[in-house]
Amino acid sequence: MVRRKPDILLKEGDTISFGTITLEVIHTPGHTPGGICLISQPYCVFSGDTLFYRSIGRTDFPGGSYEQIEQSIRNKLYTLEDELVVFPGHGQPTTIIEEKYENPFVTAEE
């Protein structure tokens, strides 16, 4: 496997802008230690391999952690606006509110 050096390293609170779109970076470790999601308020979140339609990212890779991904989802993603569309790294889109109550791996705490 060829590993490439990143052009930039993103961290919590950074923003990426292109055209009229600005994405905010949130750190969501669990799938990997450096996992991030990108938020485009008030429209959507690109969740990568953190949150999927009725699923979550794998945590069995080196550096992965179920406890971390669960906390990332509960404390960072599930605190976003319910109507935000979630575009995961794989599979179909969903919404924050759907995953809060329908995701069998991490539900919203009552």
CNS distance restraints for C-alpha pairs under 8 A (distance, minus, plus):
assign (resid  10 and name CA) (resid  14 and name CA) 6.43 0.50 0.50
assign (resid  10 and name CA) (resid  25 and name CA) 7.13 0.50 0.50
assign (resid  11 and name CA) (resid  25 and name CA) 6.49 0.50 0.50
assign (resid  11 and name CA) (resid  26 and name CA) 7.08 0.50 0.50
assign (resid  11 and name CA) (resid  27 and name CA) 6.48 0.50 0.50
assign (resid  11 and name CA) (resid  36 and name CA) 7.96 0.50 0.50
assign (resid  12 and name CA) (resid  25 and name CA) 5.27 0.50 0.50
assign (resid  12 and name CA) (resid  26 and name CA) 4.58 0.50 0.50
assign (resid  12 and name CA) (resid  27 and name CA) 5.11 0.50 0.50
assign (resid  13 and name CA) (resid  24 and name CA) 6.26 0.50 0.50
assign (resid  13 and name CA) (resid  25 and name CA) 5.42 0.50 0.50
assign (resid  13 and name CA) (resid  26 and name CA) 6.26 0.50 0.50
assign (resid  14 and name CA) (resid  24 and name CA) 5.99 0.50 0.50
assign (resid  14 and name CA) (resid  25 and name CA) 5.33 0.50 0.50
assign (resid  14 and name CA) (resid  26 and name CA) 7.98 0.50 0.50
assign (resid  15 and name CA) (resid  22 and name CA) 6.49 0.50 0.50
assign (resid  15 and name CA) (resid  23 and name CA) 5.43 0.50 0.50
assign (resid  15 and name CA) (resid  24 and name CA) 4.52 0.50 0.50
assign (resid  15 and name CA) (resid  25 and name CA) 5.97 0.50 0.50
assign (resid  16 and name CA) (resid  22 and name CA) 5.57 0.50 0.50
assign (resid  16 and name CA) (resid  23 and name CA) 5.14 0.50 0.50
assign (resid  16 and name CA) (resid  24 and name CA) 6.60 0.50 0.50
assign (resid  16 and name CA) (resid  25 and name CA) 7.85 0.50 0.50
assign (resid  17 and name CA) (resid  21 and name CA) 5.63 0.50 0.50
assign (resid  17 and name CA) (resid  22 and name CA) 4.27 0.50 0.50
assign (resid  17 and name CA) (resid  23 and name CA) 6.33 0.50 0.50
assign (resid  18 and name CA) (resid  22 and name CA) 6.58 0.50 0.50
assign (resid  21 and name CA) (resid  40 and name CA) 7.43 0.50 0.50
assign (resid  22 and name CA) (resid  40 and name CA) 6.35 0.50 0.50
assign (resid  23 and name CA) (resid  38 and name CA) 5.61 0.50 0.50
assign (resid  23 and name CA) (resid  39 and name CA) 5.18 0.50 0.50
assign (resid  23 and name CA) (resid  40 and name CA) 4.91 0.50 0.50
assign (resid  23 and name CA) (resid  41 and name CA) 7.80 0.50 0.50
assign (resid  24 and name CA) (resid  38 and name CA) 5.45 0.50 0.50
assign (resid  24 and name CA) (resid  39 and name CA) 5.02 0.50 0.50
assign (resid  24 and name CA) (resid  40 and name CA) 6.63 0.50 0.50
assign (resid  25 and name CA) (resid  36 and name CA) 6.50 0.50 0.50
assign (resid  25 and name CA) (resid  37 and name CA) 5.98 0.50 0.50
assign (resid  25 and name CA) (resid  38 and name CA) 4.89 0.50 0.50
assign (resid  25 and name CA) (resid  39 and name CA) 6.59 0.50 0.50
assign (resid  26 and name CA) (resid  36 and name CA) 5.54 0.50 0.50
assign (resid  26 and name CA) (resid  37 and name CA) 5.43 0.50 0.50
assign (resid  26 and name CA) (resid  38 and name CA) 6.44 0.50 0.50
assign (resid  26 and name CA) (resid  39 and name CA) 7.70 0.50 0.50
assign (resid  26 and name CA) (resid  76 and name CA) 7.69 0.50 0.50
assign (resid  27 and name CA) (resid  34 and name CA) 7.04 0.50 0.50
assign (resid  27 and name CA) (resid  35 and name CA) 6.05 0.50 0.50
assign (resid  27 and name CA) (resid  36 and name CA) 4.50 0.50 0.50
assign (resid  27 and name CA) (resid  37 and name CA) 6.62 0.50 0.50
assign (resid  27 and name CA) (resid  72 and name CA) 7.84 0.50 0.50
assign (resid  28 and name CA) (resid  34 and name CA) 7.33 0.50 0.50
assign (resid  28 and name CA) (resid  35 and name CA) 5.07 0.50 0.50
assign (resid  28 and name CA) (resid  36 and name CA) 4.90 0.50 0.50
assign (resid  28 and name CA) (resid  37 and name CA) 6.52 0.50 0.50
assign (resid  28 and name CA) (resid  50 and name CA) 7.08 0.50 0.50
assign (resid  28 and name CA) (resid  68 and name CA) 7.92 0.50 0.50
assign (resid  28 and name CA) (resid  69 and name CA) 6.83 0.50 0.50
assign (resid  28 and name CA) (resid  72 and name CA) 4.93 0.50 0.50
assign (resid  28 and name CA) (resid  73 and name CA) 7.44 0.50 0.50
assign (resid  28 and name CA) (resid  76 and name CA) 7.51 0.50 0.50
assign (resid  29 and name CA) (resid  33 and name CA) 4.70 0.50 0.50
assign (resid  29 and name CA) (resid  34 and name CA) 5.68 0.50 0.50
assign (resid  29 and name CA) (resid  35 and name CA) 4.71 0.50 0.50
assign (resid  29 and name CA) (resid  36 and name CA) 6.99 0.50 0.50
assign (resid  29 and name CA) (resid  64 and name CA) 7.78 0.50 0.50
assign (resid  29 and name CA) (resid  65 and name CA) 7.85 0.50 0.50
assign (resid  29 and name CA) (resid  68 and name CA) 5.87 0.50 0.50
assign (resid  29 and name CA) (resid  69 and name CA) 5.84 0.50 0.50
assign (resid  29 and name CA) (resid  72 and name CA) 6.45 0.50 0.50
assign (resid  30 and name CA) (resid  35 and name CA) 6.99 0.50 0.50
assign (resid  30 and name CA) (resid  50 and name CA) 7.35 0.50 0.50
assign (resid  30 and name CA) (resid  57 and name CA) 7.89 0.50 0.50
assign (resid  30 and name CA) (resid  59 and name CA) 6.25 0.50 0.50
assign (resid  30 and name CA) (resid  63 and name CA) 7.70 0.50 0.50
assign (resid  30 and name CA) (resid  64 and name CA) 5.04 0.50 0.50
assign (resid  30 and name CA) (resid  65 and name CA) 4.65 0.50 0.50
assign (resid  30 and name CA) (resid  66 and name CA) 6.04 0.50 0.50
assign (resid  30 and name CA) (resid  67 and name CA) 7.15 0.50 0.50
assign (resid  30 and name CA) (resid  68 and name CA) 4.53 0.50 0.50
assign (resid  30 and name CA) (resid  69 and name CA) 3.79 0.50 0.50
assign (resid  30 and name CA) (resid  70 and name CA) 7.48 0.50 0.50
assign (resid  30 and name CA) (resid  72 and name CA) 7.27 0.50 0.50
assign (resid  31 and name CA) (resid  35 and name CA) 6.58 0.50 0.50
assign (resid  31 and name CA) (resid  49 and name CA) 6.61 0.50 0.50
assign (resid  31 and name CA) (resid  50 and name CA) 6.18 0.50 0.50
assign (resid  31 and name CA) (resid  57 and name CA) 5.51 0.50 0.50
assign (resid  31 and name CA) (resid  58 and name CA) 5.62 0.50 0.50
assign (resid  31 and name CA) (resid  59 and name CA) 4.92 0.50 0.50
assign (resid  31 and name CA) (resid  60 and name CA) 7.97 0.50 0.50
assign (resid  31 and name CA) (resid  61 and name CA) 7.46 0.50 0.50
assign (resid  31 and name CA) (resid  63 and name CA) 7.73 0.50 0.50
assign (resid  31 and name CA) (resid  64 and name CA) 4.89 0.50 0.50
assign (resid  31 and name CA) (resid  65 and name CA) 6.58 0.50 0.50
assign (resid  31 and name CA) (resid  66 and name CA) 7.80 0.50 0.50
assign (resid  31 and name CA) (resid  69 and name CA) 6.35 0.50 0.50
assign (resid  32 and name CA) (resid  59 and name CA) 7.47 0.50 0.50
assign (resid  32 and name CA) (resid  61 and name CA) 7.52 0.50 0.50
assign (resid  32 and name CA) (resid  62 and name CA) 7.70 0.50 0.50
assign (resid  32 and name CA) (resid  63 and name CA) 5.69 0.50 0.50
assign (resid  32 and name CA) (resid  64 and name CA) 4.95 0.50 0.50
assign (resid  32 and name CA) (resid  65 and name CA) 7.68 0.50 0.50
assign (resid  33 and name CA) (resid  63 and name CA) 5.78 0.50 0.50
assign (resid  33 and name CA) (resid  64 and name CA) 6.53 0.50 0.50
assign (resid  35 and name CA) (resid  49 and name CA) 7.97 0.50 0.50
assign (resid  35 and name CA) (resid  50 and name CA) 7.49 0.50 0.50
assign (resid  36 and name CA) (resid  47 and name CA) 7.46 0.50 0.50
assign (resid  36 and name CA) (resid  48 and name CA) 7.46 0.50 0.50
assign (resid  36 and name CA) (resid  50 and name CA) 7.99 0.50 0.50
assign (resid  37 and name CA) (resid  45 and name CA) 6.86 0.50 0.50
assign (resid  37 and name CA) (resid  46 and name CA) 5.64 0.50 0.50
assign (resid  37 and name CA) (resid  47 and name CA) 4.73 0.50 0.50
assign (resid  37 and name CA) (resid  48 and name CA) 6.31 0.50 0.50
assign (resid  37 and name CA) (resid  50 and name CA) 7.66 0.50 0.50
assign (resid  38 and name CA) (resid  45 and name CA) 5.61 0.50 0.50
assign (resid  38 and name CA) (resid  46 and name CA) 5.07 0.50 0.50
assign (resid  38 and name CA) (resid  47 and name CA) 6.69 0.50 0.50
assign (resid  39 and name CA) (resid  44 and name CA) 6.07 0.50 0.50
assign (resid  39 and name CA) (resid  45 and name CA) 4.32 0.50 0.50
assign (resid  39 and name CA) (resid  46 and name CA) 6.33 0.50 0.50
assign (resid  40 and name CA) (resid  44 and name CA) 5.27 0.50 0.50
assign (resid  40 and name CA) (resid  45 and name CA) 5.99 0.50 0.50
assign (resid  41 and name CA) (resid  45 and name CA) 7.98 0.50 0.50
assign (resid  42 and name CA) (resid  81 and name CA) 7.85 0.50 0.50
assign (resid  42 and name CA) (resid  84 and name CA) 6.80 0.50 0.50
assign (resid  43 and name CA) (resid  83 and name CA) 7.96 0.50 0.50
assign (resid  43 and name CA) (resid  84 and name CA) 5.48 0.50 0.50
assign (resid  43 and name CA) (resid  85 and name CA) 6.49 0.50 0.50
assign (resid  44 and name CA) (resid  84 and name CA) 4.76 0.50 0.50
assign (resid  44 and name CA) (resid  85 and name CA) 4.51 0.50 0.50
assign (resid  44 and name CA) (resid  86 and name CA) 5.76 0.50 0.50
assign (resid  44 and name CA) (resid  87 and name CA) 7.26 0.50 0.50
assign (resid  45 and name CA) (resid  84 and name CA) 6.69 0.50 0.50
assign (resid  45 and name CA) (resid  85 and name CA) 6.28 0.50 0.50
assign (resid  45 and name CA) (resid  86 and name CA) 4.98 0.50 0.50
assign (resid  45 and name CA) (resid  87 and name CA) 6.17 0.50 0.50
assign (resid  46 and name CA) (resid  86 and name CA) 5.97 0.50 0.50
assign (resid  46 and name CA) (resid  87 and name CA) 4.80 0.50 0.50
assign (resid  46 and name CA) (resid  88 and name CA) 5.85 0.50 0.50
assign (resid  46 and name CA) (resid  89 and name CA) 7.48 0.50 0.50
assign (resid  47 and name CA) (resid  51 and name CA) 5.67 0.50 0.50
assign (resid  47 and name CA) (resid  52 and name CA) 7.54 0.50 0.50
assign (resid  47 and name CA) (resid  86 and name CA) 6.47 0.50 0.50
assign (resid  47 and name CA) (resid  87 and name CA) 6.04 0.50 0.50
assign (resid  47 and name CA) (resid  88 and name CA) 4.80 0.50 0.50
assign (resid  47 and name CA) (resid  89 and name CA) 6.52 0.50 0.50
assign (resid  48 and name CA) (resid  87 and name CA) 7.56 0.50 0.50
assign (resid  48 and name CA) (resid  88 and name CA) 4.95 0.50 0.50
assign (resid  48 and name CA) (resid  89 and name CA) 4.03 0.50 0.50
assign (resid  48 and name CA) (resid  90 and name CA) 7.56 0.50 0.50
assign (resid  49 and name CA) (resid  56 and name CA) 7.15 0.50 0.50
assign (resid  49 and name CA) (resid  57 and name CA) 4.88 0.50 0.50
assign (resid  49 and name CA) (resid  58 and name CA) 7.74 0.50 0.50
assign (resid  49 and name CA) (resid  88 and name CA) 6.54 0.50 0.50
assign (resid  49 and name CA) (resid  89 and name CA) 5.42 0.50 0.50
assign (resid  49 and name CA) (resid  90 and name CA) 7.50 0.50 0.50
assign (resid  50 and name CA) (resid  56 and name CA) 5.68 0.50 0.50
assign (resid  50 and name CA) (resid  57 and name CA) 4.82 0.50 0.50
assign (resid  50 and name CA) (resid  69 and name CA) 6.83 0.50 0.50
assign (resid  50 and name CA) (resid  73 and name CA) 7.48 0.50 0.50
assign (resid  50 and name CA) (resid  88 and name CA) 7.67 0.50 0.50
assign (resid  51 and name CA) (resid  55 and name CA) 6.33 0.50 0.50
assign (resid  51 and name CA) (resid  56 and name CA) 4.52 0.50 0.50
assign (resid  51 and name CA) (resid  57 and name CA) 6.10 0.50 0.50
assign (resid  51 and name CA) (resid  73 and name CA) 7.20 0.50 0.50
assign (resid  51 and name CA) (resid  88 and name CA) 6.29 0.50 0.50
assign (resid  52 and name CA) (resid  56 and name CA) 5.28 0.50 0.50
assign (resid  52 and name CA) (resid  57 and name CA) 7.17 0.50 0.50
assign (resid  52 and name CA) (resid  86 and name CA) 7.94 0.50 0.50
assign (resid  52 and name CA) (resid  87 and name CA) 7.91 0.50 0.50
assign (resid  52 and name CA) (resid  88 and name CA) 5.30 0.50 0.50
assign (resid  52 and name CA) (resid  89 and name CA) 7.60 0.50 0.50
assign (resid  52 and name CA) (resid  90 and name CA) 7.19 0.50 0.50
assign (resid  52 and name CA) (resid  91 and name CA) 7.17 0.50 0.50
assign (resid  52 and name CA) (resid  92 and name CA) 7.84 0.50 0.50
assign (resid  52 and name CA) (resid  93 and name CA) 7.75 0.50 0.50
assign (resid  52 and name CA) (resid  94 and name CA) 7.68 0.50 0.50
assign (resid  53 and name CA) (resid  88 and name CA) 7.53 0.50 0.50
assign (resid  53 and name CA) (resid  91 and name CA) 7.08 0.50 0.50
assign (resid  53 and name CA) (resid  92 and name CA) 6.35 0.50 0.50
assign (resid  53 and name CA) (resid  93 and name CA) 6.46 0.50 0.50
assign (resid  53 and name CA) (resid  94 and name CA) 5.61 0.50 0.50
assign (resid  53 and name CA) (resid  99 and name CA) 7.04 0.50 0.50
assign (resid  53 and name CA) (resid 103 and name CA) 7.45 0.50 0.50
assign (resid  54 and name CA) (resid  99 and name CA) 6.26 0.50 0.50
assign (resid  54 and name CA) (resid 102 and name CA) 6.41 0.50 0.50
assign (resid  54 and name CA) (resid 103 and name CA) 4.28 0.50 0.50
assign (resid  54 and name CA) (resid 104 and name CA) 6.43 0.50 0.50
assign (resid  54 and name CA) (resid 105 and name CA) 7.66 0.50 0.50
assign (resid  55 and name CA) (resid 103 and name CA) 6.04 0.50 0.50
assign (resid  55 and name CA) (resid 104 and name CA) 6.99 0.50 0.50
assign (resid  55 and name CA) (resid 105 and name CA) 6.28 0.50 0.50
assign (resid  56 and name CA) (resid 105 and name CA) 6.86 0.50 0.50
assign (resid  56 and name CA) (resid 106 and name CA) 7.90 0.50 0.50
assign (resid  57 and name CA) (resid  69 and name CA) 7.80 0.50 0.50
assign (resid  58 and name CA) (resid  64 and name CA) 7.52 0.50 0.50
assign (resid  59 and name CA) (resid  63 and name CA) 7.92 0.50 0.50
assign (resid  59 and name CA) (resid  64 and name CA) 4.32 0.50 0.50
assign (resid  59 and name CA) (resid  65 and name CA) 5.11 0.50 0.50
assign (resid  59 and name CA) (resid  66 and name CA) 5.57 0.50 0.50
assign (resid  59 and name CA) (resid  69 and name CA) 7.73 0.50 0.50
assign (resid  60 and name CA) (resid  64 and name CA) 5.73 0.50 0.50
assign (resid  60 and name CA) (resid  65 and name CA) 7.27 0.50 0.50
assign (resid  64 and name CA) (resid  68 and name CA) 7.95 0.50 0.50
assign (resid  65 and name CA) (resid  69 and name CA) 6.27 0.50 0.50
assign (resid  66 and name CA) (resid  70 and name CA) 6.00 0.50 0.50
assign (resid  67 and name CA) (resid  71 and name CA) 6.23 0.50 0.50
assign (resid  68 and name CA) (resid  72 and name CA) 6.03 0.50 0.50
assign (resid  69 and name CA) (resid  73 and name CA) 6.10 0.50 0.50
assign (resid  70 and name CA) (resid  74 and name CA) 6.10 0.50 0.50
assign (resid  70 and name CA) (resid 106 and name CA) 6.30 0.50 0.50
assign (resid  71 and name CA) (resid  75 and name CA) 5.56 0.50 0.50
assign (resid  71 and name CA) (resid  76 and name CA) 7.66 0.50 0.50
assign (resid  72 and name CA) (resid  76 and name CA) 5.37 0.50 0.50
assign (resid  72 and name CA) (resid  77 and name CA) 6.79 0.50 0.50
assign (resid  73 and name CA) (resid  77 and name CA) 4.83 0.50 0.50
assign (resid  73 and name CA) (resid  78 and name CA) 5.93 0.50 0.50
assign (resid  73 and name CA) (resid 106 and name CA) 7.45 0.50 0.50
assign (resid  74 and name CA) (resid  78 and name CA) 5.05 0.50 0.50
assign (resid  74 and name CA) (resid  79 and name CA) 7.04 0.50 0.50
assign (resid  74 and name CA) (resid 106 and name CA) 7.43 0.50 0.50
assign (resid  74 and name CA) (resid 107 and name CA) 7.79 0.50 0.50
assign (resid  74 and name CA) (resid 108 and name CA) 6.53 0.50 0.50
assign (resid  74 and name CA) (resid 109 and name CA) 7.85 0.50 0.50
assign (resid  75 and name CA) (resid  79 and name CA) 6.12 0.50 0.50
assign (resid  76 and name CA) (resid  80 and name CA) 6.96 0.50 0.50
assign (resid  77 and name CA) (resid  96 and name CA) 7.29 0.50 0.50
assign (resid  78 and name CA) (resid  82 and name CA) 7.70 0.50 0.50
assign (resid  78 and name CA) (resid  96 and name CA) 6.26 0.50 0.50
assign (resid  78 and name CA) (resid  97 and name CA) 7.74 0.50 0.50
assign (resid  78 and name CA) (resid 100 and name CA) 6.47 0.50 0.50
assign (resid  78 and name CA) (resid 108 and name CA) 7.00 0.50 0.50
assign (resid  80 and name CA) (resid  84 and name CA) 7.37 0.50 0.50
assign (resid  80 and name CA) (resid  96 and name CA) 7.28 0.50 0.50
assign (resid  81 and name CA) (resid  96 and name CA) 7.11 0.50 0.50
assign (resid  82 and name CA) (resid  95 and name CA) 6.92 0.50 0.50
assign (resid  82 and name CA) (resid  96 and name CA) 4.93 0.50 0.50
assign (resid  82 and name CA) (resid  97 and name CA) 4.58 0.50 0.50
assign (resid  83 and name CA) (resid  95 and name CA) 6.13 0.50 0.50
assign (resid  83 and name CA) (resid  96 and name CA) 6.33 0.50 0.50
assign (resid  83 and name CA) (resid  97 and name CA) 6.57 0.50 0.50
assign (resid  84 and name CA) (resid  95 and name CA) 5.60 0.50 0.50
assign (resid  84 and name CA) (resid  96 and name CA) 5.84 0.50 0.50
assign (resid  85 and name CA) (resid  93 and name CA) 6.78 0.50 0.50
assign (resid  85 and name CA) (resid  94 and name CA) 5.79 0.50 0.50
assign (resid  85 and name CA) (resid  95 and name CA) 4.40 0.50 0.50
assign (resid  85 and name CA) (resid  96 and name CA) 6.65 0.50 0.50
assign (resid  86 and name CA) (resid  93 and name CA) 5.49 0.50 0.50
assign (resid  86 and name CA) (resid  94 and name CA) 5.12 0.50 0.50
assign (resid  86 and name CA) (resid  95 and name CA) 5.13 0.50 0.50
assign (resid  86 and name CA) (resid  96 and name CA) 6.57 0.50 0.50
assign (resid  87 and name CA) (resid  92 and name CA) 7.24 0.50 0.50
assign (resid  87 and name CA) (resid  93 and name CA) 4.82 0.50 0.50
assign (resid  87 and name CA) (resid  94 and name CA) 6.88 0.50 0.50
assign (resid  88 and name CA) (resid  92 and name CA) 7.21 0.50 0.50
assign (resid  88 and name CA) (resid  93 and name CA) 6.42 0.50 0.50
assign (resid  94 and name CA) (resid  98 and name CA) 6.73 0.50 0.50
assign (resid  94 and name CA) (resid  99 and name CA) 7.27 0.50 0.50
assign (resid  95 and name CA) (resid  99 and name CA) 6.41 0.50 0.50
assign (resid  96 and name CA) (resid 100 and name CA) 6.17 0.50 0.50
assign (resid  97 and name CA) (resid 101 and name CA) 6.61 0.50 0.50
assign (resid  98 and name CA) (resid 102 and name CA) 5.65 0.50 0.50
assign (resid  98 and name CA) (resid 103 and name CA) 7.50 0.50 0.50
assign (resid  99 and name CA) (resid 103 and name CA) 4.76 0.50 0.50
assign (resid  99 and name CA) (resid 107 and name CA) 7.08 0.50 0.50
assign (resid 100 and name CA) (resid 106 and name CA) 7.37 0.50 0.50
assign (resid 100 and name CA) (resid 107 and name CA) 4.96 0.50 0.50
assign (resid 100 and name CA) (resid 108 and name CA) 4.78 0.50 0.50
assign (resid 101 and name CA) (resid 107 and name CA) 5.59 0.50 0.50
assign (resid 101 and name CA) (resid 108 and name CA) 6.38 0.50 0.50
assign (resid 102 and name CA) (resid 107 and name CA) 7.01 0.50 0.50
assign (resid 103 and name CA) (resid 107 and name CA) 5.81 0.50 0.50
